[in-house]
Every structure is written in structure tokens, then in C-alpha cells.
Amino acid sequence: MRLTVIGCGHLGATHAACMAELGHDVLGVDIDQDKVELLNTGRAWFSEPGLDEMLTRHTHHGRLRFTTSFAEAAGFATVHFLGVGTPSLSDNDGYDLSQVFGSMAALAPHLTGPALVIGKSTVPPGTTGRLASELDKTASGTIEVAWNPEFLREGHAVADTLRPDRIVAGVPSPAAEETVREIYRPLTEAGVPLIVTDAVTAELVKGAANAFLATKVSFINAMADICDTTGADVATLADALGMDSRIGRPFLTAGLGYGGGCLPKDLRGLRAFAATAGTRGTGTTSLLTAVDDINSARRQRVVDLATSLLGELPGKRIALWGAAFKPGTDDVRDSPGLDVADRLSRLGAEVVVYDPEATGNALVAFPHLGYADSAAAAAHQADAVLVVTAWPEFAAIDPAATTAAVRDRLLIDACQGVDPVRWRAEGWTVAAPFPTQDHHSERTRLTPDAPTSHQG
């Protein structure tokens, strides 16, 4: 089948490559000429394991290419995926849908026959209907709009597209349903469930899923505060809760909380929609606000911990290990660790950042911080090492080797990223914004698959 993908950011570029992998002929469309040229060489401008190899393979064989021309897209296919960004509004309350409506306004004048637009972006309920009405006014052909939300985790986006837990499609007609089924037939024949529903339900699924995951993260961090008061071990508590099949272990890792471009935005977007949809009396907005507030408070908790241990921050040097909002990506959007670094810097500390993938993006977002090209270089003459992203590289670092670099052997683990037993054995003081007992290695052995990274 011939398909286009409108918008070639993290979602769109990955989706385009994966649709080519499924056997479709795909044309990606983006208004950024530089990104289009780079994608046509088989490379993405962001880090996503396995994506460049797939882009290279399919652009080389001619099954996948990219353009800036909406006219070319309209002539290429009658099925158009929509994968543009829907960032938060400036007040962080609700979605900015300008790219959704703007990209369709650019495509619509070129649509002269029947076509199907399949939205993948995260949007509030009712967007599909609004978009269909706008397309009816501007396109000369009959345009149907379906919604097929994505559920990608950065760092796992290729696998999540080709081996998803489920496919959800909100369709307006039997014909649209059949088209969606044909597109995803290789996946459904491999056993992936396909849930066919109305557009409003499909739109709501994504926001609800991310709000629930955010709630799990904030819940375990709330429990961490109770553990701090009572002396209980939050990591063992999380393991015990996670063994309950109704709860599950993922997203129950206490630490800095969630960040990135999805969970914060989608939680707040759902809250904004709930507030305008007349659900105030149900407590929905209060619940989602509490989740957000708990998450935000985790960052200040780490700042307060560092201040209590280091005293006055002017003149103090802090090595920050991590910048990406989670391991496995170079994305620094709403990075909890960089937010902490920024706060410490504004209090007078010299903060030097190292991340295996995201240092460059961090430099653009926070140019006033210091940067190093290795963990050891960041730790040079540091008064404290602060671990904020649970990269495997940091867990493997030899504490003895780091000892020679620092001024003081103080490590603050904000994300359960290292084994405190190993570090304390080398004379380090290890602190965390959550209470744990010193049996990290035993706990890891009991739960080898317990993830520490968050979706989005």
C-alpha cells in the first residue's frame, strides 16, 4: 500500500520507517528541508536504537523517501498518517494543535479525490471531528479522518511500532476500518490485538494511558515520603507491590519522577480537557493535579538534599551524571535532572554535566551549565556527584577510580542508578531522596526485569 506520513519528528520518522519495514511504499513529509535531506541519507537527527539502520535500508531500496511537498504527498497516496507534534500550550495546560490543523490546511487543497487521514498525534477528545469538518470545507475530495494513537517509548520506538501491545483505531466507516486492517495486517496476523472503536475513545486512550503511568510514578514517590518517615525501604515496597498481577512492577521506581515530552504534557492536557468538559465534581482534575504536584516536588527534594549535605553552594562543584529525561534517549525535554541542575546552578553551584547521548541537546537547552565529555571528566574536583539518569554506564563505573578525581566522596543517587553497597565500600557517602536499605544487588537479582525508565 502507498502511504504518506505528515510530520517527521520522533514519532513520524519512526512510523514512516516501520511502515516501510511492513512492506508499504512510504513518503514522509516535513517542512524542515534540513531534516528531510538528512532522512533521505538514511539518518535521523535524534537518537533511537535501530532506526538509522532501518532508514538506510529502505531509503536505499526506494521503499521510503522524504519530501517537503504537500502536493507531492497528495499525488503519491490516498492514505495519509498525521504524526506532527502537539506540544503543551504556553501555560502548560492543554495541547497546542496548531501543527495538526496547519499541516492539514497545507495538504487539503491538493486532495482532489477520496482520501483517508489517520491521526497518530496525541490530542484531546473531539479533535478528529473538528479536523474532519475543516477538511470538508477545504478539500475538493471526500476526506475521512480516523485516529490511531501511538504508544511509543523513546529508546524503544522501533520495537513498540513493530511489536506493540495493541493497536487502537477510531474509525468513521467500514471502509476506513478495512484500510486500517490492511495496513496493520502483518502485525495482527502475528497476534497483535487490534481494537476498533470510535474516534473519541481512540483519542482518549493515549492521554488516559500516560496519565495512569504518571500516577504510578507519583504514587511510589508519595510512598517514598512515607517510607522516609517510618524507616521503611521503598525499593522493597515497590518489589512487593509489583508482584501483585493487578499492579505490576513497571513505573514503580522511586526517584526524581517523570519527565520527557509525553507524560507531563498528556497528564496536563487530560486535566485541562477534564476541567472544560464539566468533570470537576468527579474529582478528576484534583486527582491529576495531585499527581503533577507530587512529581514536581521531587525535583526540589533533591535540591534540598544537596543543599543540606553541601551547605552554601557558591564555590561548590557538582558533577551531574545524566541529562536525558530517561536512559536510552537523547531527549532532554522536561528533564528532571537538568531542572535540578539549573536550580543548583542558580543557587551558586558550578554544575558540570555528562550524558552518554544527550550532552549536546542539554547544552542547547541549558547553555549556562558546564559540560564534560566523560563521567570522569565531569567528576574532576567535584564536591559531590549527582546521578540523575539511570544509564547502565553509570552503574558500571568503578567507585575506586572515581575517588581519585573528586574533592569529596559524596554521591547523591536520585534515580536508583548505582549500587550503594559498592560505593560505600570505597568510603563514599551515598545519599538519596528516598530511603533504601543496603541490599541493592540482592534486590536486582530478585527482579532482573524491573524497568527504571519511563514512557514517552
C-alpha positions in Angstrom: 0.0 0.0 0.0 1.2 3.6 -0.7 1.2 5.8 2.4 2.4 9.2 3.5 3.4 10.3 7.0 2.9 14.0 7.6 5.4 15.3 10.2 8.7 13.5 10.5 9.8 14.1 14.1 10.5 11.3 16.5 7.0 9.8 16.0 6.7 10.4 12.3 10.1 9.4 11.1 9.9 6.2 13.2 6.4 5.4 11.9 7.5 6.0 8.3 10.4 3.7 8.6 8.4 1.0 10.3 5.6 1.2 7.7 8.3 0.6 5.0 9.5 -2.3 7.1 6.0 -3.8 7.0 6.1 -3.7 3.2 4.4 -0.4 2.3 5.7 2.3 0.0 6.1 5.4 2.2 6.6 9.1 1.6 7.4 11.2 4.6 6.6 14.9 4.6 8.1 17.6 6.7 8.5 21.4 6.3 12.1 21.3 7.6 14.3 20.9 4.5 17.4 20.1 6.5 15.7 17.2 8.3 14.2 15.9 5.1 17.7 15.9 3.4 19.2 14.1 6.4 16.4 11.5 6.5 16.9 10.8 2.8 20.5 9.9 3.6 19.2 7.2 6.0 19.9 9.0 9.2 17.7 10.7 11.9 18.8 13.8 13.8 17.7 12.2 17.1 18.9 9.0 18.9 16.7 6.0 18.6 18.2 2.5 18.6 17.7 0.6 15.3 16.1 3.5 13.5 19.1 4.6 11.3 19.6 1.0 10.1 16.0 0.8 9.0 16.1 4.3 7.4 19.2 3.4 5.5 17.8 0.1 4.3 14.5 1.4 3.0 15.8 4.7 1.5 18.5 2.7 -0.3 15.9 0.3 -1.8 13.5 3.1 -2.7 10.6 2.0 -0.5 11.0 5.1 1.7 11.8 8.7 0.9 11.1 12.1 2.3 9.9 15.5 0.8 8.7 19.0 1.8 6.0 19.0 -0.9 2.4 18.5 0.2 1.4 18.5 -3.4 3.7 15.5 -4.0 2.2 13.8 -0.9 -1.4 14.2 -2.2 -0.4 12.7 -5.6 1.6 9.9 -4.0 -1.1 8.2 -1.9 -4.7 8.4 -0.7 -3.8 7.3 2.9 -2.1 10.0 5.0 -0.8 9.4 8.5 -0.6 12.5 10.6 2.3 12.5 13.1 3.0 16.1 13.9 3.8 17.5 17.3 1.2 18.6 19.8 3.2 20.4 22.5 1.8 22.0 25.6 0.3 25.4 25.4 2.5 28.2 26.9 0.6 27.9 30.2 1.3 24.1 30.3 -2.5 23.5 30.3 -3.8 21.9 27.2 -2.5 20.9 23.8 -1.2 23.3 21.1 -2.9 21.8 18.0 -1.6 24.4 15.5 0.6 21.8 13.8 -2.3 19.4 13.4 -4.6 21.9 11.7 -1.8 23.7 9.9 -0.4 20.6 8.3 -3.9 19.5 7.1 -4.6 23.0 5.8 -1.4 22.6 3.7 -2.4 19.2 2.4 -6.2 19.7 1.9 -6.0 21.9 -1.3 -4.1 19.2 -3.0 -6.6 16.4 -2.2 -8.9 16.1 -5.2 -10.3 12.6 -4.7 -11.3 10.3 -1.8 -8.6 10.1 0.9 -8.2 8.8 4.5 -6.3 10.8 7.1 -5.2 8.7 10.1 -4.1 10.7 13.1 -1.4 9.4 15.4 -0.6 12.5 17.4 -1.8 12.9 21.0 -4.9 15.1 21.0 -7.9 15.9 23.2 -11.2 14.2 22.6 -13.1 15.8 19.8 -10.1 16.7 17.6 -11.0 14.2 14.9 -14.4 15.6 14.5 -13.1 19.2 14.3 -10.4 18.2 11.8 -12.9 16.3 9.6 -15.1 19.4 9.5 -12.2 21.6 8.4 -11.2 19.2 5.7 -14.7 19.1 4.4 -14.5 22.9 3.9 -11.1 23.0 2.1 -10.7 19.7 0.2 -12.5 19.0 -3.0 -12.5 15.2 -2.5 -14.2 13.2 0.2 -11.9 13.0 3.2 -12.4 10.6 6.1 -10.5 11.0 9.4 -9.6 8.2 11.7 -7.5 8.2 14.8 -4.8 5.7 15.6 -2.8 6.9 18.7 0.9 5.9 19.1 2.2 4.3 22.3 5.9 4.7 21.7 8.6 4.8 24.4 11.6 6.7 23.4 14.6 4.3 23.2 12.2 1.5 22.3 10.2 3.3 19.5 11.1 0.8 16.7 10.1 -2.2 18.8 7.0 -0.5 20.1 5.9 0.2 16.5 6.6 -3.3 15.1 5.7 -5.3 18.2 3.1 -3.2 20.0 1.0 -4.3 22.9 -2.1 -3.3 21.0 -3.3 -1.2 18.1 -6.2 1.2 18.7 -8.2 2.7 15.8 -11.1 5.0 15.9 -12.7 4.8 12.5 -15.6 6.6 10.8 -16.7 3.9 8.5 -16.3 0.2 7.5 -14.2 1.3 4.6 -11.8 3.2 6.8 -11.7 0.2 9.2 -10.7 -2.1 6.3 -7.9 0.2 5.3 -6.5 0.3 8.8 -6.8 -3.5 9.0 -4.9 -3.9 5.7 -2.1 -1.5 6.8 -1.5 -3.4 10.0 -2.3 -6.9 8.7 1.4 -8.2 9.2 1.1 -7.2 12.8 -2.4 -8.6 13.5 -1.5 -11.8 11.8 1.4 -12.1 14.2 -1.0 -11.8 17.1 -1.1 -8.1 17.9 -4.6 -7.2 19.1 -6.5 -4.5 17.1 -9.1 -2.6 19.0 -11.6 -0.8 16.7 -13.7 1.9 18.3 -15.0 5.4 17.8 -12.7 8.3 17.3 -13.3 10.0 20.7 -12.4 6.8 22.6 -9.3 6.3 20.5 -8.2 9.9 21.2 -8.8 9.4 24.9 -6.9 6.1 25.2 -3.4 7.7 24.8 -3.9 10.6 27.3 -5.5 8.2 29.8 -2.7 5.7 29.4 0.0 8.3 30.1 -1.9 9.8 32.9 -2.2 6.4 34.6 1.5 5.8 34.2 2.3 9.2 35.6 0.0 8.3 38.5 2.0 5.1 39.2 5.3 7.1 39.3 3.9 9.8 41.6 2.3 7.1 43.8 5.5 5.3 44.5 7.2 8.7 45.2 4.5 9.5 47.7 5.1 6.1 49.3 8.8 7.1 49.4 7.9 10.0 51.6 6.0 7.7 54.0 9.0 5.3 54.0 11.2 8.2 54.9 9.1 9.0 57.9 8.7 5.4 59.0 12.2 4.0 58.1 10.7 1.5 55.6 12.6 0.6 52.3 10.7 1.9 49.3 12.5 -0.3 46.8 11.4 -3.5 48.6 8.0 -2.0 49.0 7.9 -1.4 45.2 9.0 -5.0 44.5 6.3 -6.4 46.8 3.6 -4.2 45.2 4.8 -5.1 41.7 4.4 -8.8 42.3 0.7 -8.2 42.5 -0.5 -9.0 39.0 -3.1 -6.3 39.3 -0.4 -3.7 39.9 2.8 -4.7 38.1 6.4 -3.5 38.7 7.0 -1.1 35.8 6.8 2.6 36.8 7.2 1.9 40.5 10.8 3.2 40.8 11.1 6.0 43.3 13.4 8.8 42.4 13.2 12.2 40.5 9.9 11.4 38.9 8.8 11.5 35.3 9.7 13.9 32.6 10.1 14.0 28.8 7.7 15.1 26.1 4.8 12.8 26.8 3.8 12.1 30.4 3.9 15.7 31.7 2.2 17.1 28.6 -0.5 14.4 28.4 -1.3 14.5 32.1 -1.8 18.2 32.0 -3.7 18.0 28.7 -6.1 15.5 30.1 -6.6 17.7 33.2 -7.3 20.7 31.0 -9.8 18.8 29.0 -11.5 17.4 32.1 -11.8 20.9 33.5 -13.5 22.2 30.4 -15.7 19.1 29.9 -17.6 19.6 33.1 -16.0 16.8 35.2 -15.0 19.0 38.1 -17.4 17.3 40.5 -15.9 13.9 40.0 -12.5 14.8 41.4 -10.7 14.1 38.1 -8.9 17.4 37.9 -8.0 17.2 41.6 -6.5 13.8 41.1 -4.5 14.8 38.1 -3.3 18.0 39.8 -2.1 16.0 42.8 -0.1 13.6 40.6 1.5 16.6 38.9 2.3 18.3 42.2 3.9 15.2 43.7 6.1 14.9 40.6 7.2 18.5 40.6 8.1 18.3 44.3 10.6 15.5 43.8 13.0 17.9 42.0 13.1 20.4 44.8 13.5 17.5 47.2 16.8 16.6 45.5 17.9 20.3 45.5 17.2 20.5 49.2 19.1 17.2 49.9 22.1 18.5 48.0 22.0 21.8 49.9 21.7 20.1 53.3 24.8 18.0 52.5 26.9 20.6 50.9 26.0 23.7 52.8 26.4 27.0 51.0 26.6 26.2 47.3 28.7 29.1 45.9 32.2 27.7 45.4 30.9 24.1 45.3 31.4 21.9 42.2 28.7 19.3 41.4 29.1 16.6 38.8 25.8 15.8 37.2 25.7 12.3 35.7 22.8 12.3 33.3 20.8 14.8 31.2 18.3 12.8 29.2 14.9 12.5 30.9 15.5 8.7 31.0 18.2 6.3 29.7 18.1 5.1 26.1 17.3 8.5 24.5 18.9 11.9 23.8 15.7 13.8 24.7 16.1 16.4 27.3 12.5 17.8 27.2 11.3 18.5 30.7 14.4 16.5 32.0 14.0 16.3 35.8 17.8 16.0 36.2 18.5 19.2 34.2 15.9 21.0 36.1 17.7 20.1 39.3 21.0 21.2 37.7 19.5 24.5 36.8 18.2 25.1 40.3 21.5 24.2 41.8 23.3 26.5 39.4 21.1 29.4 40.2 21.9 28.8 43.9 25.6 29.4 43.1 26.9 25.9 42.4 29.2 25.1 39.5 27.4 22.2 37.8 29.2 20.1 35.2 27.0 17.7 33.1 27.8 14.5 31.3 25.4 12.2 29.5 26.2 9.3 27.1 23.7 10.6 24.5 22.2 13.9 25.5 25.0 16.3 26.3 24.6 18.2 23.0 20.9 18.7 23.5 21.4 19.7 27.1 24.0 22.3 26.0 21.4 23.9 23.7 18.7 23.9 26.4 20.9 25.0 29.3 24.0 26.7 27.9 24.9 28.2 31.3 25.8 24.8 32.8 29.2 23.2 32.4 29.7 20.1 30.3 32.2 17.3 30.1 32.9 14.5 27.6 33.1 11.7 30.2 31.8 10.9 33.6 35.3 11.0 35.0 35.9 14.5 33.5 32.6 15.8 35.0 33.7 14.4 38.4 37.1 16.2 38.3 37.5 18.2 41.6 33.8 17.7 42.3 32.4 18.2 45.9 29.5 15.9 45.0 28.5 13.5 42.2 24.7 13.6 41.5 23.3 10.7 39.4 20.0 11.8 37.7 19.7 9.4 34.8 20.0 5.6 35.3 22.3 4.9 32.4 24.0 1.4 32.6 27.3 3.2 32.1 26.9 4.9 35.5 26.0 1.6 37.2 29.2 0.1 35.9 31.6 2.9 37.0 34.3 1.8 39.4 33.9 3.9 42.6 37.6 3.5 43.4 38.6 5.0 40.1 36.3 8.0 40.7 37.7 8.6 44.2 40.9 10.0 42.8 39.1 12.6 40.7 36.8 14.2 43.3 37.4 16.6 46.2 34.9 14.9 48.4 33.5 11.4 48.2 29.8 12.3 48.3 27.4 10.7 45.8 23.7 11.6 45.6 21.7 8.9 43.7 18.4 10.5 42.6 17.3 7.7 40.4 18.4 4.3 41.9 21.2 4.4 39.2 24.1 2.8 41.2 24.7 0.1 43.8 25.2 2.0 47.1 27.0 -1.0 48.6 29.9 -0.8 46.1 30.3 2.9 46.6 30.1 2.9 50.4 32.7 0.1 50.4 35.1 2.6 48.9 34.5 5.1 51.5 31.8 7.2 49.8 28.8 8.8 51.5 25.8 7.8 49.4 22.6 9.7 49.9 19.2 9.6 48.1 15.9 11.4 48.1 14.2 8.1 49.1 15.1 5.6 51.9 16.5 2.2 50.9 18.4 -0.5 52.7 21.8 -1.6 51.5 20.8 -4.7 49.6 20.6 -3.3 46.1 22.5 -6.2 44.5 20.1 -8.8 46.1 17.1 -6.8 45.0 18.3 -6.6 41.5 18.8 -10.3 41.4 15.2 -10.8 42.6 13.7 -8.5 40.0 16.1 -8.6 37.0 13.5 -7.2 34.6 12.2 -4.4 36.7 12.5 -1.3 34.5 13.7 2.0 35.7 12.9 4.1 32.7 9.6 5.9 31.9 7.5 6.0 28.8 7.1 8.9 26.4 
